[in-house]
Amino acid sequence: MKMVVCGYCAASWRRCVVMSLRLLFLLPAGLPVRSQGESQSDNKQMDNITIRQGETLFLSCSQGDFVTHTAWLNRSSILYAGEDKWSVDPRVSLVTLNQDEFTIKIEDVDLTDEGQYICAVQTSSRPRTTSVHIIVQVPPKILNLSKDLVVNEGSNVMLMCLANGKPEPAIGWRMLSPSDDSLSSDSEILEIPFISRYRAGVYECTAANEIAVDTQTVELTVNYPPSVSDGRDVGVTLGQRGVLECEADAVPEADFEWYRDDRRIFNGFDGIEIEDAGAFSKLTFFNVSEADYGNYTCVAINKLGSANTSIILYRPGAVQDGNSGTSTVFTPTCLLLIILLQLLLKF
């Protein structure tokens, strides 16, 4: 039947190709198709061609002797009929057309180019078609990723990562920084129940197929209330410089307040300097006087809570009274009298 159509349409090759291809796609598979001379057409199926997105595809078929007309088609749409370009796609162009070869190319191949392509050749004796199926592989691309998160300690956290690609990519999560191999997932979702401060960091989502790998990261910040290191008492001689130091661990960073007994101390008060730098605070006395000796309290505060520690500024050689926060000086003579008094009481 194909030969009948082509013979009837010899004056219009384009119309002949379109009508012949319609018959080719509409007739059931395996149905004998013969020309007026009872000559059966030749249909050849080539192996599938796999190509990556963005590459250039070359489609070639052999011509042979006595070829009168030839065309390349994609899903019944004519790309080239001989030297005439039918496709409006600028990516499609003719490479070679001679007695031996008919080759076209498609640049910057995309997923929409996937499918069956047919080289239709009309010879003096019979029509011949060569078909090939094009498979386009697409590298993975992460399309939807959880944004950077700030949560409070104890919250339940879920990180999501969605990606596409062809073949379908495998998706996984891991804790990147600080590295922790025990915290990972081989799925699109990573769940962290009752998160602690030690799970804060950078998490990486990986989408991988046989073509390439795509990675993106999420930063997870965990807020928690301050905890203050135990204060170290400081001994300073009269008239010397003295520094009390306070360190707090907190997210967000803590604000510091200093107190002497129940009275808050401000920067510049009585010649005292307060300097805060991140997790540290310093209370500096430039010229320690007798009145400066005593008990000081450092308080660290953020929106989740507070913590404090006490630090004693004392004169070296003085015995500290922890309850009063004051110091008392005992001379060697006083110590001798106390010992003698204790001996007399025994008698």
LOKOLGU-912326 format. One record per residue (C-alpha): residue in one letter; residue number from 1; x, y, z. Coordinates in steps of 0.02 Angstrom, whole numbers, plus 50000, padded with zeros to 5 digits. Layout:
BEGIN
+------+------+-------+-------+-------+
| milo | volo |    px |    py |    pz |
+------+------+-------+-------+-------+
|    A |  NUM |     X |     Y |     Z |
...
+------+------+-------+-------+-------+
***
This chain:
BEGIN
+------+------+-------+-------+-------+
| milo | volo |    px |    py |    pz |
+------+------+-------+-------+-------+
|    M |    1 | 50000 | 50000 | 50000 |
|    K |    2 | 50145 | 50115 | 50032 |
|    M |    3 | 50203 | 50096 | 49854 |
|    V |    4 | 50028 | 50135 | 49792 |
|    V |    5 | 50026 | 50297 | 49888 |
|    C |    6 | 50201 | 50345 | 49834 |
|    G |    7 | 50166 | 50303 | 49654 |
|    Y |    8 | 50006 | 50403 | 49659 |
|    C |    9 | 50090 | 50550 | 49739 |
|    A |   10 | 50249 | 50554 | 49637 |
|    A |   11 | 50216 | 50733 | 49590 |
|    S |   12 | 50210 | 50786 | 49772 |
|    W |   13 | 50346 | 50704 | 49876 |
|    R |   14 | 50302 | 50797 | 50035 |
|    R |   15 | 50121 | 50742 | 50027 |
|    C |   16 | 50177 | 50567 | 49988 |
|    V |   17 | 50290 | 50560 | 50141 |
|    V |   18 | 50155 | 50623 | 50257 |
|    M |   19 | 50024 | 50501 | 50191 |
|    S |   20 | 50145 | 50356 | 50193 |
|    L |   21 | 50194 | 50389 | 50372 |
|    R |   22 | 50014 | 50401 | 50426 |
|    L |   23 | 49987 | 50228 | 50353 |
|    L |   24 | 50145 | 50168 | 50437 |
|    F |   25 | 50083 | 50222 | 50610 |
|    L |   26 | 49901 | 50176 | 50587 |
|    L |   27 | 49917 | 50000 | 50512 |
|    P |   28 | 49925 | 49861 | 50642 |
|    A |   29 | 50094 | 49786 | 50675 |
|    G |   30 | 50130 | 49631 | 50573 |
|    L |   31 | 50002 | 49672 | 50437 |
|    P |   32 | 50077 | 49633 | 50265 |
|    V |   33 | 50101 | 49792 | 50165 |
|    R |   34 | 50138 | 49770 | 49981 |
|    S |   35 | 50158 | 49879 | 49830 |
|    Q |   36 | 50075 | 49862 | 49662 |
|    G |   37 | 50214 | 49743 | 49614 |
|    E |   38 | 50186 | 49643 | 49774 |
|    S |   39 | 50354 | 49702 | 49840 |
|    Q |   40 | 50357 | 49713 | 50029 |
|    S |   41 | 50436 | 49865 | 50113 |
|    D |   42 | 50591 | 49849 | 50224 |
|    N |   43 | 50576 | 49908 | 50404 |
|    K |   44 | 50734 | 49907 | 50510 |
|    Q |   45 | 50742 | 49941 | 50696 |
|    M |   46 | 50909 | 50005 | 50761 |
|    D |   47 | 50970 | 49989 | 50940 |
|    N |   48 | 50916 | 50125 | 51059 |
|    I |   49 | 51029 | 50276 | 51072 |
|    T |   50 | 51058 | 50349 | 51245 |
|    I |   51 | 51117 | 50529 | 51254 |
|    R |   52 | 51138 | 50656 | 51393 |
|    Q |   53 | 51040 | 50816 | 51403 |
|    G |   54 | 51136 | 50960 | 51321 |
|    E |   55 | 51238 | 50851 | 51203 |
|    T |   56 | 51225 | 50845 | 51013 |
|    L |   57 | 51131 | 50701 | 50932 |
|    F |   58 | 51179 | 50636 | 50760 |
|    L |   59 | 51051 | 50533 | 50664 |
|    S |   60 | 51114 | 50440 | 50512 |
|    C |   61 | 51044 | 50311 | 50392 |
|    S |   62 | 51116 | 50229 | 50237 |
|    Q |   63 | 51046 | 50272 | 50068 |
|    G |   64 | 51094 | 50140 | 49942 |
|    D |   65 | 51070 | 50141 | 49755 |
|    F |   66 | 50923 | 50211 | 49660 |
|    V |   67 | 50857 | 50321 | 49802 |
|    T |   68 | 50726 | 50441 | 49738 |
|    H |   69 | 50668 | 50523 | 49898 |
|    T |   70 | 50720 | 50520 | 50082 |
|    A |   71 | 50663 | 50601 | 50245 |
|    W |   72 | 50698 | 50606 | 50433 |
|    L |   73 | 50546 | 50612 | 50547 |
|    N |   74 | 50509 | 50622 | 50731 |
|    R |   75 | 50341 | 50559 | 50792 |
|    S |   76 | 50265 | 50583 | 50618 |
|    S |   77 | 50332 | 50762 | 50604 |
|    I |   78 | 50452 | 50785 | 50458 |
|    L |   79 | 50619 | 50859 | 50508 |
|    Y |   80 | 50703 | 50851 | 50338 |
|    A |   81 | 50639 | 50794 | 50168 |
|    G |   82 | 50796 | 50779 | 50067 |
|    E |   83 | 50884 | 50946 | 50076 |
|    D |   84 | 50724 | 51036 | 50125 |
|    K |   85 | 50709 | 51077 | 50308 |
|    W |   86 | 50532 | 51060 | 50375 |
|    S |   87 | 50571 | 51080 | 50558 |
|    V |   88 | 50564 | 51256 | 50629 |
|    D |   89 | 50681 | 51207 | 50770 |
|    P |   90 | 50847 | 51301 | 50748 |
|    R |   91 | 50938 | 51160 | 50837 |
|    V |   92 | 50904 | 51041 | 50692 |
|    S |   93 | 51019 | 51047 | 50541 |
|    L |   94 | 51077 | 50941 | 50394 |
|    V |   95 | 51250 | 50865 | 50405 |
|    T |   96 | 51267 | 50748 | 50256 |
|    L |   97 | 51156 | 50700 | 50109 |
|    N |   98 | 51230 | 50596 | 49970 |
|    Q |   99 | 51206 | 50428 | 49885 |
|    D |  100 | 51277 | 50336 | 50035 |
|    E |  101 | 51222 | 50432 | 50190 |
|    F |  102 | 51084 | 50545 | 50255 |
|    T |  103 | 51134 | 50625 | 50422 |
|    I |  104 | 51054 | 50764 | 50524 |
|    K |  105 | 51098 | 50830 | 50696 |
|    I |  106 | 51003 | 50901 | 50845 |
|    E |  107 | 51104 | 51015 | 50958 |
|    D |  108 | 51076 | 51043 | 51144 |
|    V |  109 | 50966 | 50890 | 51162 |
|    D |  110 | 50826 | 50905 | 51290 |
|    L |  111 | 50702 | 50784 | 51367 |
|    T |  112 | 50570 | 50838 | 51240 |
|    D |  113 | 50679 | 50764 | 51102 |
|    E |  114 | 50659 | 50589 | 51172 |
|    G |  115 | 50560 | 50464 | 51067 |
|    Q |  116 | 50561 | 50373 | 50902 |
|    Y |  117 | 50647 | 50440 | 50746 |
|    I |  118 | 50623 | 50368 | 50571 |
|    C |  119 | 50727 | 50380 | 50416 |
|    A |  120 | 50611 | 50348 | 50268 |
|    V |  121 | 50692 | 50307 | 50101 |
|    Q |  122 | 50601 | 50285 | 49936 |
|    T |  123 | 50697 | 50182 | 49809 |
|    S |  124 | 50648 | 50135 | 49633 |
|    S |  125 | 50588 | 49966 | 49693 |
|    R |  126 | 50519 | 49985 | 49869 |
|    P |  127 | 50509 | 50102 | 50019 |
|    R |  128 | 50627 | 50072 | 50163 |
|    T |  129 | 50620 | 50138 | 50343 |
|    T |  130 | 50749 | 50137 | 50480 |
|    S |  131 | 50686 | 50180 | 50654 |
|    V |  132 | 50781 | 50216 | 50814 |
|    H |  133 | 50723 | 50261 | 50989 |
|    I |  134 | 50814 | 50403 | 51075 |
|    I |  135 | 50830 | 50401 | 51265 |
|    V |  136 | 50881 | 50566 | 51345 |
|    Q |  137 | 50967 | 50557 | 51514 |
|    V |  138 | 50951 | 50707 | 51629 |
|    P |  139 | 51073 | 50746 | 51771 |
|    P |  140 | 50992 | 50764 | 51942 |
|    K |  141 | 50937 | 50934 | 52001 |
|    I |  142 | 50876 | 50976 | 52176 |
|    L |  143 | 50716 | 51075 | 52154 |
|    N |  144 | 50645 | 51091 | 52330 |
|    L |  145 | 50753 | 51102 | 52485 |
|    S |  146 | 50714 | 51152 | 52663 |
|    K |  147 | 50775 | 51327 | 52703 |
|    D |  148 | 50900 | 51364 | 52841 |
|    L |  149 | 50815 | 51332 | 53008 |
|    V |  150 | 50825 | 51408 | 53181 |
|    V |  151 | 50742 | 51301 | 53314 |
|    N |  152 | 50742 | 51288 | 53503 |
|    E |  153 | 50825 | 51142 | 53588 |
|    G |  154 | 50702 | 50999 | 53613 |
|    S |  155 | 50605 | 51034 | 53453 |
|    N |  156 | 50566 | 50902 | 53322 |
|    V |  157 | 50651 | 50943 | 53156 |
|    M |  158 | 50614 | 50879 | 52980 |
|    L |  159 | 50723 | 50920 | 52830 |
|    M |  160 | 50657 | 50890 | 52654 |
|    C |  161 | 50747 | 50873 | 52487 |
|    L |  162 | 50659 | 50843 | 52320 |
|    A |  163 | 50749 | 50818 | 52154 |
|    N |  164 | 50718 | 50758 | 51977 |
|    G |  165 | 50826 | 50678 | 51844 |
|    K |  166 | 50828 | 50532 | 51723 |
|    P |  167 | 50861 | 50399 | 51779 |
|    E |  168 | 50773 | 50447 | 51941 |
|    P |  169 | 50907 | 50503 | 52065 |
|    A |  170 | 50940 | 50425 | 52235 |
|    I |  171 | 50923 | 50555 | 52373 |
|    G |  172 | 51012 | 50555 | 52540 |
|    W |  173 | 51053 | 50666 | 52690 |
|    R |  174 | 51206 | 50677 | 52801 |
|    M |  175 | 51273 | 50793 | 52935 |
|    L |  176 | 51416 | 50881 | 52848 |
|    S |  177 | 51487 | 50998 | 52982 |
|    P |  178 | 51526 | 50945 | 53111 |
|    S |  179 | 51538 | 50775 | 53027 |
|    D |  180 | 51428 | 50641 | 53107 |
|    D |  181 | 51405 | 50478 | 53011 |
|    S |  182 | 51273 | 50420 | 53135 |
|    L |  183 | 51154 | 50557 | 53078 |
|    S |  184 | 51104 | 50517 | 52898 |
|    S |  185 | 50957 | 50464 | 52791 |
|    D |  186 | 50935 | 50373 | 52625 |
|    S |  187 | 50772 | 50459 | 52585 |
|    E |  188 | 50702 | 50630 | 52542 |
|    I |  189 | 50662 | 50664 | 52726 |
|    L |  190 | 50780 | 50678 | 52874 |
|    E |  191 | 50692 | 50678 | 53043 |
|    I |  192 | 50780 | 50733 | 53203 |
|    P |  193 | 50667 | 50712 | 53354 |
|    F |  194 | 50698 | 50813 | 53514 |
|    I |  195 | 50850 | 50899 | 53440 |
|    S |  196 | 50995 | 50945 | 53553 |
|    R |  197 | 51123 | 51083 | 53535 |
|    Y |  198 | 51250 | 50953 | 53477 |
|    R |  199 | 51147 | 50922 | 53318 |
|    A |  200 | 51168 | 51102 | 53259 |
|    G |  201 | 51271 | 51121 | 53101 |
|    V |  202 | 51269 | 51104 | 52913 |
|    Y |  203 | 51170 | 50963 | 52832 |
|    E |  204 | 51198 | 50908 | 52652 |
|    C |  205 | 51070 | 50835 | 52532 |
|    T |  206 | 51139 | 50732 | 52387 |
|    A |  207 | 51042 | 50683 | 52230 |
|    A |  208 | 51138 | 50561 | 52119 |
|    N |  209 | 51108 | 50457 | 51965 |
|    E |  210 | 51227 | 50377 | 51840 |
|    I |  211 | 51247 | 50544 | 51751 |
|    A |  212 | 51298 | 50664 | 51889 |
|    V |  213 | 51277 | 50719 | 52070 |
|    D |  214 | 51191 | 50875 | 52137 |
|    T |  215 | 51218 | 50934 | 52316 |
|    Q |  216 | 51146 | 51074 | 52421 |
|    T |  217 | 51160 | 51117 | 52605 |
|    V |  218 | 51049 | 51177 | 52746 |
|    E |  219 | 51112 | 51262 | 52904 |
|    L |  220 | 51024 | 51212 | 53063 |
|    T |  221 | 51041 | 51327 | 53214 |
|    V |  222 | 50985 | 51264 | 53385 |
|    N |  223 | 50945 | 51394 | 53519 |
|    Y |  224 | 50974 | 51351 | 53702 |
|    P |  225 | 50985 | 51447 | 53868 |
|    P |  226 | 51151 | 51502 | 53942 |
|    S |  227 | 51263 | 51396 | 54049 |
|    V |  228 | 51403 | 51485 | 54142 |
|    S |  229 | 51574 | 51416 | 54184 |
|    D |  230 | 51619 | 51415 | 54369 |
|    G |  231 | 51699 | 51580 | 54416 |
|    R |  232 | 51878 | 51585 | 54477 |
|    D |  233 | 51913 | 51693 | 54629 |
|    V |  234 | 52047 | 51824 | 54601 |
|    G |  235 | 52176 | 51889 | 54724 |
|    V |  236 | 52241 | 52065 | 54692 |
|    T |  237 | 52354 | 52176 | 54798 |
|    L |  238 | 52294 | 52349 | 54844 |
|    G |  239 | 52327 | 52477 | 54708 |
|    Q |  240 | 52352 | 52345 | 54573 |
|    R |  241 | 52248 | 52302 | 54420 |
|    G |  242 | 52119 | 52163 | 54442 |
|    V |  243 | 52014 | 52071 | 54313 |
|    L |  244 | 51862 | 51959 | 54345 |
|    E |  245 | 51815 | 51847 | 54197 |
|    C |  246 | 51651 | 51764 | 54153 |
|    E |  247 | 51616 | 51639 | 54012 |
|    A |  248 | 51444 | 51584 | 53951 |
|    D |  249 | 51389 | 51455 | 53821 |
|    A |  250 | 51224 | 51505 | 53740 |
|    V |  251 | 51133 | 51522 | 53573 |
|    P |  252 | 51093 | 51658 | 53536 |
|    E |  253 | 51243 | 51735 | 53624 |
|    A |  254 | 51209 | 51792 | 53800 |
|    D |  255 | 51207 | 51970 | 53864 |
|    F |  256 | 51305 | 51996 | 54025 |
|    E |  257 | 51264 | 52089 | 54185 |
|    W |  258 | 51378 | 52113 | 54336 |
|    Y |  259 | 51321 | 52137 | 54516 |
|    R |  260 | 51404 | 52178 | 54682 |
|    D |  261 | 51289 | 52100 | 54810 |
|    D |  262 | 51116 | 52155 | 54744 |
|    R |  263 | 51177 | 52312 | 54658 |
|    R |  264 | 51207 | 52308 | 54471 |
|    I |  265 | 51373 | 52376 | 54408 |
|    F |  266 | 51380 | 52476 | 54248 |
|    N |  267 | 51527 | 52514 | 54136 |
|    G |  268 | 51626 | 52662 | 54203 |
|    F |  269 | 51552 | 52645 | 54378 |
|    D |  270 | 51684 | 52692 | 54509 |
|    G |  271 | 51821 | 52674 | 54378 |
|    I |  272 | 51767 | 52497 | 54333 |
|    E |  273 | 51768 | 52441 | 54151 |
|    I |  274 | 51653 | 52305 | 54082 |
|    E |  275 | 51702 | 52229 | 53915 |
|    D |  276 | 51594 | 52098 | 53826 |
|    A |  277 | 51662 | 51997 | 53679 |
|    G |  278 | 51555 | 51854 | 53617 |
|    A |  279 | 51548 | 51719 | 53749 |
|    F |  280 | 51661 | 51816 | 53869 |
|    S |  281 | 51641 | 51963 | 53987 |
|    K |  282 | 51775 | 52050 | 54090 |
|    L |  283 | 51758 | 52163 | 54241 |
|    T |  284 | 51918 | 52266 | 54261 |
|    F |  285 | 51978 | 52364 | 54414 |
|    F |  286 | 52120 | 52481 | 54367 |
|    N |  287 | 52166 | 52527 | 54546 |
|    V |  288 | 52099 | 52404 | 54674 |
|    S |  289 | 52048 | 52484 | 54838 |
|    E |  290 | 51994 | 52408 | 55003 |
|    A |  291 | 51813 | 52442 | 54959 |
|    D |  292 | 51828 | 52338 | 54799 |
|    Y |  293 | 51858 | 52175 | 54891 |
|    G |  294 | 51705 | 52064 | 54900 |
|    N |  295 | 51585 | 51951 | 54809 |
|    Y |  296 | 51534 | 51986 | 54627 |
|    T |  297 | 51402 | 51899 | 54522 |
|    C |  298 | 51406 | 51877 | 54334 |
|    V |  299 | 51236 | 51845 | 54253 |
|    A |  300 | 51219 | 51782 | 54073 |
|    I |  301 | 51049 | 51808 | 53991 |
|    N |  302 | 50966 | 51766 | 53824 |
|    K |  303 | 50785 | 51745 | 53770 |
|    L |  304 | 50779 | 51565 | 53832 |
|    G |  305 | 50843 | 51592 | 54008 |
|    S |  306 | 50987 | 51645 | 54119 |
|    A |  307 | 51129 | 51578 | 54225 |
|    N |  308 | 51252 | 51654 | 54348 |
|    T |  309 | 51412 | 51625 | 54442 |
|    S |  310 | 51497 | 51710 | 54589 |
|    I |  311 | 51676 | 51773 | 54591 |
|    I |  312 | 51769 | 51840 | 54743 |
|    L |  313 | 51897 | 51979 | 54730 |
|    Y |  314 | 52011 | 51962 | 54880 |
|    R |  315 | 52175 | 52026 | 54948 |
|    P |  316 | 52314 | 51895 | 54944 |
|    G |  317 | 52349 | 51827 | 55119 |
|    A |  318 | 52170 | 51860 | 55177 |
|    V |  319 | 52054 | 51721 | 55237 |
|    Q |  320 | 51889 | 51730 | 55144 |
|    D |  321 | 51720 | 51725 | 55227 |
|    G |  322 | 51615 | 51644 | 55092 |
|    N |  323 | 51450 | 51691 | 55176 |
|    S |  324 | 51481 | 51877 | 55190 |
|    G |  325 | 51586 | 51901 | 55036 |
|    T |  326 | 51708 | 52005 | 55138 |
|    S |  327 | 51886 | 51969 | 55188 |
|    T |  328 | 51969 | 51970 | 55358 |
|    V |  329 | 52157 | 51989 | 55386 |
|    F |  330 | 52241 | 51889 | 55524 |
|    T |  331 | 52419 | 51941 | 55577 |
|    P |  332 | 52543 | 51813 | 55650 |
|    T |  333 | 52516 | 51888 | 55825 |
|    C |  334 | 52328 | 51861 | 55814 |
|    L |  335 | 52354 | 51681 | 55758 |
|    L |  336 | 52470 | 51649 | 55910 |
|    L |  337 | 52342 | 51719 | 56032 |
|    I |  338 | 52204 | 51611 | 55958 |
|    I |  339 | 52311 | 51453 | 55977 |
|    L |  340 | 52355 | 51496 | 56159 |
|    L |  341 | 52170 | 51528 | 56198 |
|    Q |  342 | 52122 | 51358 | 56127 |
|    L |  343 | 52256 | 51273 | 56237 |
|    L |  344 | 52196 | 51361 | 56395 |
|    L |  345 | 52016 | 51308 | 56363 |
|    K |  346 | 52069 | 51125 | 56360 |
|    F |  347 | 52126 | 51142 | 56541 |
+------+------+-------+-------+-------+
***
